[in-house]
Amino acid sequence: PPAGRAGGGGGGGGSRQLSVLLETLCASDDIVDRRALCVLPGSFAWEVYVDVLVLTSGGNLLDSVSLALCAALSETILPKVEVIEAMEEGEVVQLRVDDRPEVGAAFPLRRLPLCVTVAQLGRQFLFDVTSDEELCADAMLCVVVDAKTGEVVGLHKLGRGLFDLASLPAMLQRCRASAAALMMQLDRELAFKGQPM
């Protein structure tokens, strides 16, 4: 099965927590079409890893990494793979890989998961909080928005504290708007990247 890896070898406990959380929120069967990653049932499948190197963090790391994940996976092309069946008993099945991008397939995303973390301070909600603001928050919630449709596809309570449920509908609407603005900016950046120099 595909797996998400945030951080790397030297990341410590925080990167492992981030990795598990991202995999839980962003690599479920609702998000990734795992059947499309299967090349030959029972024998060959694409194994997917996402390595993230964080150089500095001035805001919410989970949100930043999920945005990078959206960018990377939406630009990923899987090479075309042809299975060459064994002709005789005992012969090994072989694969023929055509790595030309124009014949490959887009990474099979059913949804484009974008995390928007919200911190509650009293009756106020803060987005893209710093680590200092996280420490002051009464409660924190990670909202996963499908950047393709704007639909909320996941919620994850972070840390301690209780969220004001009466404020949830308005807060979710702000998360949808925030995700849409982030995706518009990401689309502009990806389009700019694709222009000839």
Short mmCIF file of the C-alpha atoms (twelve columns), coordinates in Angstrom:
data_MODEL
# 
_entry.id   MODEL 
# 
loop_
_atom_site.group_PDB 
_atom_site.id 
_atom_site.type_symbol 
_atom_site.label_atom_id 
_atom_site.label_alt_id 
_atom_site.label_comp_id 
_atom_site.label_asym_id 
_atom_site.label_seq_id 
_atom_site.Cartn_x 
_atom_site.Cartn_y 
_atom_site.Cartn_z 
_atom_site.pdbx_PDB_model_num 
ATOM 1   C CA . PRO A 1   0.000   0.000   0.000   1 
ATOM 2   C CA . PRO A 2   1.123   3.570   -0.538  1 
ATOM 3   C CA . ALA A 3   2.546   5.386   2.420   1 
ATOM 4   C CA . GLY A 4   3.297   8.989   3.239   1 
ATOM 5   C CA . ARG A 5   6.541   9.916   4.926   1 
ATOM 6   C CA . ALA A 6   7.062   13.378  6.282   1 
ATOM 7   C CA . GLY A 7   10.463  14.261  7.572   1 
ATOM 8   C CA . GLY A 8   13.145  11.678  7.093   1 
ATOM 9   C CA . GLY A 9   15.808  9.804   8.952   1 
ATOM 10  C CA . GLY A 10  16.840  12.564  11.337  1 
ATOM 11  C CA . GLY A 11  13.503  14.196  12.070  1 
ATOM 12  C CA . GLY A 12  12.811  12.880  15.548  1 
ATOM 13  C CA . GLY A 13  9.435   12.246  17.220  1 
ATOM 14  C CA . GLY A 14  7.765   15.366  15.856  1 
ATOM 15  C CA . SER A 15  8.353   14.346  12.249  1 
ATOM 16  C CA . ARG A 16  7.024   10.840  12.959  1 
ATOM 17  C CA . GLN A 17  3.839   12.337  14.466  1 
ATOM 18  C CA . LEU A 18  3.461   14.614  11.459  1 
ATOM 19  C CA . SER A 19  4.026   11.681  9.110   1 
ATOM 20  C CA . VAL A 20  1.366   9.531   10.781  1 
ATOM 21  C CA . LEU A 21  -1.114  12.399  10.876  1 
ATOM 22  C CA . LEU A 22  -0.573  13.257  7.197   1 
ATOM 23  C CA . GLU A 23  -0.931  9.625   6.171   1 
ATOM 24  C CA . THR A 24  -4.129  9.311   8.186   1 
ATOM 25  C CA . LEU A 25  -5.622  12.530  6.800   1 
ATOM 26  C CA . CYS A 26  -4.285  12.507  3.255   1 
ATOM 27  C CA . ALA A 27  -3.638  8.915   2.104   1 
ATOM 28  C CA . SER A 28  -6.899  7.123   2.826   1 
ATOM 29  C CA . ASP A 29  -8.853  5.207   0.180   1 
ATOM 30  C CA . ASP A 30  -11.208 8.192   -0.103  1 
ATOM 31  C CA . ILE A 31  -8.275  10.377  -1.157  1 
ATOM 32  C CA . VAL A 32  -6.045  8.055   -3.222  1 
ATOM 33  C CA . ASP A 33  -7.382  5.455   -5.675  1 
ATOM 34  C CA . ARG A 34  -5.197  2.612   -4.452  1 
ATOM 35  C CA . ARG A 35  -6.530  0.195   -7.082  1 
ATOM 36  C CA . ALA A 36  -5.084  2.453   -9.775  1 
ATOM 37  C CA . LEU A 37  -1.659  2.042   -8.134  1 
ATOM 38  C CA . CYS A 38  -1.831  -1.725  -8.700  1 
ATOM 39  C CA . VAL A 39  0.138   -2.834  -11.755 1 
ATOM 40  C CA . LEU A 40  -0.427  -6.616  -11.418 1 
ATOM 41  C CA . PRO A 41  -2.694  -7.782  -8.567  1 
ATOM 42  C CA . GLY A 42  -0.762  -9.732  -5.951  1 
ATOM 43  C CA . SER A 43  2.608   -9.005  -7.541  1 
ATOM 44  C CA . PHE A 44  3.347   -5.407  -8.499  1 
ATOM 45  C CA . ALA A 45  2.062   -2.074  -7.229  1 
ATOM 46  C CA . TRP A 46  3.403   1.438   -7.008  1 
ATOM 47  C CA . GLU A 47  4.767   2.192   -3.555  1 
ATOM 48  C CA . VAL A 48  4.542   5.897   -2.866  1 
ATOM 49  C CA . TYR A 49  6.681   7.924   -0.479  1 
ATOM 50  C CA . VAL A 50  6.681   11.650  0.009   1 
ATOM 51  C CA . ASP A 51  9.842   13.030  1.591   1 
ATOM 52  C CA . VAL A 52  9.673   16.536  3.003   1 
ATOM 53  C CA . LEU A 53  12.657  18.613  4.024   1 
ATOM 54  C CA . VAL A 54  11.637  21.503  6.259   1 
ATOM 55  C CA . LEU A 55  14.222  24.272  6.223   1 
ATOM 56  C CA . THR A 56  12.320  26.678  8.464   1 
ATOM 57  C CA . SER A 57  8.833   27.013  9.855   1 
ATOM 58  C CA . GLY A 58  7.173   30.337  10.555  1 
ATOM 59  C CA . GLY A 59  3.572   29.131  10.518  1 
ATOM 60  C CA . ASN A 60  1.663   25.907  10.870  1 
ATOM 61  C CA . LEU A 61  3.875   23.071  9.641   1 
ATOM 62  C CA . LEU A 62  1.001   20.632  9.010   1 
ATOM 63  C CA . ASP A 63  -0.743  23.080  6.669   1 
ATOM 64  C CA . SER A 64  2.485   23.909  4.817   1 
ATOM 65  C CA . VAL A 65  3.420   20.274  4.332   1 
ATOM 66  C CA . SER A 66  -0.092  19.380  3.112   1 
ATOM 67  C CA . LEU A 67  0.103   22.225  0.575   1 
ATOM 68  C CA . ALA A 68  3.472   20.894  -0.637  1 
ATOM 69  C CA . LEU A 69  1.928   17.408  -0.783  1 
ATOM 70  C CA . CYS A 70  -0.950  18.728  -2.939  1 
ATOM 71  C CA . ALA A 71  1.524   20.399  -5.276  1 
ATOM 72  C CA . ALA A 72  3.764   17.343  -5.562  1 
ATOM 73  C CA . LEU A 73  1.017   14.776  -6.092  1 
ATOM 74  C CA . SER A 74  -0.984  16.899  -8.510  1 
ATOM 75  C CA . GLU A 75  2.149   17.228  -10.678 1 
ATOM 76  C CA . THR A 76  3.185   13.554  -10.389 1 
ATOM 77  C CA . ILE A 77  3.035   11.425  -13.531 1 
ATOM 78  C CA . LEU A 78  3.314   7.652   -13.129 1 
ATOM 79  C CA . PRO A 79  5.206   5.970   -15.971 1 
ATOM 80  C CA . LYS A 80  3.271   3.622   -18.244 1 
ATOM 81  C CA . VAL A 81  3.950   0.038   -17.194 1 
ATOM 82  C CA . GLU A 82  3.192   -2.980  -19.363 1 
ATOM 83  C CA . VAL A 83  3.127   -6.453  -17.814 1 
ATOM 84  C CA . ILE A 84  4.851   -9.086  -19.953 1 
ATOM 85  C CA . GLU A 85  3.384   -12.419 -18.946 1 
ATOM 86  C CA . ALA A 86  5.655   -15.412 -18.461 1 
ATOM 87  C CA . MET A 87  5.649   -17.695 -21.512 1 
ATOM 88  C CA . GLU A 88  6.645   -20.870 -19.702 1 
ATOM 89  C CA . GLU A 89  6.006   -22.269 -16.263 1 
ATOM 90  C CA . GLY A 90  8.591   -21.085 -13.751 1 
ATOM 91  C CA . GLU A 91  9.492   -18.022 -15.808 1 
ATOM 92  C CA . VAL A 92  9.284   -14.676 -14.032 1 
ATOM 93  C CA . VAL A 93  6.718   -12.043 -15.047 1 
ATOM 94  C CA . GLN A 94  8.484   -8.952  -16.356 1 
ATOM 95  C CA . LEU A 95  7.570   -5.306  -16.621 1 
ATOM 96  C CA . ARG A 96  8.223   -2.925  -19.497 1 
ATOM 97  C CA . VAL A 97  8.377   0.702   -18.366 1 
ATOM 98  C CA . ASP A 98  7.824   3.615   -20.741 1 
ATOM 99  C CA . ASP A 99  8.971   6.685   -18.800 1 
ATOM 100 C CA . ARG A 100 7.952   9.291   -21.382 1 
ATOM 101 C CA . PRO A 101 5.744   11.781  -19.494 1 
ATOM 102 C CA . GLU A 102 3.288   12.109  -22.381 1 
ATOM 103 C CA . VAL A 103 2.263   8.436   -22.129 1 
ATOM 104 C CA . GLY A 104 2.174   8.284   -18.334 1 
ATOM 105 C CA . ALA A 105 -0.852  8.646   -16.080 1 
ATOM 106 C CA . ALA A 106 -1.587  11.304  -13.490 1 
ATOM 107 C CA . PHE A 107 -1.241  10.216  -9.874  1 
ATOM 108 C CA . PRO A 108 -4.661  8.724   -8.981  1 
ATOM 109 C CA . LEU A 109 -6.046  11.300  -6.585  1 
ATOM 110 C CA . ARG A 110 -9.774  11.136  -5.956  1 
ATOM 111 C CA . ARG A 111 -9.518  14.281  -3.857  1 
ATOM 112 C CA . LEU A 112 -6.840  16.903  -3.287  1 
ATOM 113 C CA . PRO A 113 -6.416  17.005  0.524   1 
ATOM 114 C CA . LEU A 114 -5.456  20.378  1.948   1 
ATOM 115 C CA . CYS A 115 -5.104  20.774  5.712   1 
ATOM 116 C CA . VAL A 116 -6.292  24.032  7.243   1 
ATOM 117 C CA . THR A 117 -5.496  24.208  10.953  1 
ATOM 118 C CA . VAL A 118 -7.542  26.491  13.162  1 
ATOM 119 C CA . ALA A 119 -6.641  27.635  16.659  1 
ATOM 120 C CA . GLN A 120 -9.339  28.895  18.990  1 
ATOM 121 C CA . LEU A 121 -8.406  31.705  21.388  1 
ATOM 122 C CA . GLY A 122 -11.478 32.617  23.393  1 
ATOM 123 C CA . ARG A 123 -14.112 33.439  20.765  1 
ATOM 124 C CA . GLN A 124 -11.549 34.153  18.053  1 
ATOM 125 C CA . PHE A 125 -10.211 31.754  15.423  1 
ATOM 126 C CA . LEU A 126 -6.678  32.014  14.077  1 
ATOM 127 C CA . PHE A 127 -5.331  30.434  10.897  1 
ATOM 128 C CA . ASP A 128 -1.700  29.631  10.031  1 
ATOM 129 C CA . VAL A 129 -0.668  29.926  13.658  1 
ATOM 130 C CA . THR A 130 2.937   30.076  14.817  1 
ATOM 131 C CA . SER A 131 4.277   27.694  17.459  1 
ATOM 132 C CA . ASP A 132 3.939   30.472  20.072  1 
ATOM 133 C CA . GLU A 133 0.278   31.009  19.131  1 
ATOM 134 C CA . GLU A 134 -0.297  27.241  19.331  1 
ATOM 135 C CA . LEU A 135 0.874   27.312  22.940  1 
ATOM 136 C CA . CYS A 136 -1.711  30.003  23.771  1 
ATOM 137 C CA . ALA A 137 -4.607  28.332  21.943  1 
ATOM 138 C CA . ASP A 138 -7.571  27.030  23.925  1 
ATOM 139 C CA . ALA A 139 -8.076  24.321  21.288  1 
ATOM 140 C CA . MET A 140 -6.862  23.388  17.812  1 
ATOM 141 C CA . LEU A 141 -8.559  21.595  14.950  1 
ATOM 142 C CA . CYS A 142 -7.176  20.403  11.603  1 
ATOM 143 C CA . VAL A 143 -9.784  20.590  8.862   1 
ATOM 144 C CA . VAL A 144 -9.048  18.655  5.655   1 
ATOM 145 C CA . VAL A 145 -10.642 20.310  2.630   1 
ATOM 146 C CA . ASP A 146 -10.816 18.741  -0.816  1 
ATOM 147 C CA . ALA A 147 -9.167  21.509  -2.812  1 
ATOM 148 C CA . LYS A 148 -10.924 20.279  -5.978  1 
ATOM 149 C CA . THR A 149 -14.468 20.669  -4.646  1 
ATOM 150 C CA . GLY A 150 -14.185 22.700  -1.435  1 
ATOM 151 C CA . GLU A 151 -15.831 19.865  0.496   1 
ATOM 152 C CA . VAL A 152 -14.685 19.188  4.062   1 
ATOM 153 C CA . VAL A 153 -13.442 15.588  4.019   1 
ATOM 154 C CA . GLY A 154 -11.849 15.255  7.440   1 
ATOM 155 C CA . LEU A 155 -11.457 16.721  10.899  1 
ATOM 156 C CA . HIS A 156 -8.769  15.991  13.448  1 
ATOM 157 C CA . LYS A 157 -8.604  17.462  16.947  1 
ATOM 158 C CA . LEU A 158 -5.067  18.507  17.831  1 
ATOM 159 C CA . GLY A 159 -3.794  18.714  21.400  1 
ATOM 160 C CA . ARG A 160 -5.781  19.619  24.451  1 
ATOM 161 C CA . GLY A 161 -8.835  21.790  24.988  1 
ATOM 162 C CA . LEU A 162 -12.406 21.800  23.750  1 
ATOM 163 C CA . PHE A 163 -13.611 23.451  20.573  1 
ATOM 164 C CA . ASP A 164 -16.706 25.646  20.598  1 
ATOM 165 C CA . LEU A 165 -19.069 23.466  18.534  1 
ATOM 166 C CA . ALA A 166 -21.562 26.311  18.064  1 
ATOM 167 C CA . SER A 167 -18.908 28.108  16.015  1 
ATOM 168 C CA . LEU A 168 -18.107 25.056  13.900  1 
ATOM 169 C CA . PRO A 169 -20.272 25.833  10.803  1 
ATOM 170 C CA . ALA A 170 -18.892 29.379  10.411  1 
ATOM 171 C CA . MET A 171 -15.355 28.172  11.078  1 
ATOM 172 C CA . LEU A 172 -15.667 25.391  8.470   1 
ATOM 173 C CA . GLN A 173 -16.848 27.963  5.929   1 
ATOM 174 C CA . ARG A 174 -13.727 30.045  6.644   1 
ATOM 175 C CA . CYS A 175 -11.597 26.907  6.222   1 
ATOM 176 C CA . ARG A 176 -13.174 26.260  2.813   1 
ATOM 177 C CA . ALA A 177 -12.476 29.862  1.789   1 
ATOM 178 C CA . SER A 178 -8.907  29.662  3.079   1 
ATOM 179 C CA . ALA A 179 -8.308  26.402  1.177   1 
ATOM 180 C CA . ALA A 180 -9.734  27.911  -2.026  1 
ATOM 181 C CA . ALA A 181 -7.442  30.952  -1.712  1 
ATOM 182 C CA . LEU A 182 -4.404  28.714  -1.085  1 
ATOM 183 C CA . MET A 183 -5.230  26.543  -4.107  1 
ATOM 184 C CA . MET A 184 -5.667  29.582  -6.354  1 
ATOM 185 C CA . GLN A 185 -2.231  30.785  -5.272  1 
ATOM 186 C CA . LEU A 186 -0.741  27.292  -5.759  1 
ATOM 187 C CA . ASP A 187 -2.322  26.997  -9.224  1 
ATOM 188 C CA . ARG A 188 -0.794  30.364  -10.181 1 
ATOM 189 C CA . GLU A 189 2.635   29.235  -8.953  1 
ATOM 190 C CA . LEU A 190 2.428   25.898  -10.777 1 
ATOM 191 C CA . ALA A 191 1.275   27.632  -13.983 1 
ATOM 192 C CA . PHE A 192 4.153   30.130  -13.669 1 
ATOM 193 C CA . LYS A 193 6.613   27.259  -13.124 1 
ATOM 194 C CA . GLY A 194 5.427   25.651  -16.354 1 
ATOM 195 C CA . GLN A 195 6.062   28.741  -18.513 1 
ATOM 196 C CA . PRO A 196 9.144   28.710  -20.751 1 
ATOM 197 C CA . MET A 197 11.975  30.948  -19.654 1 
# 
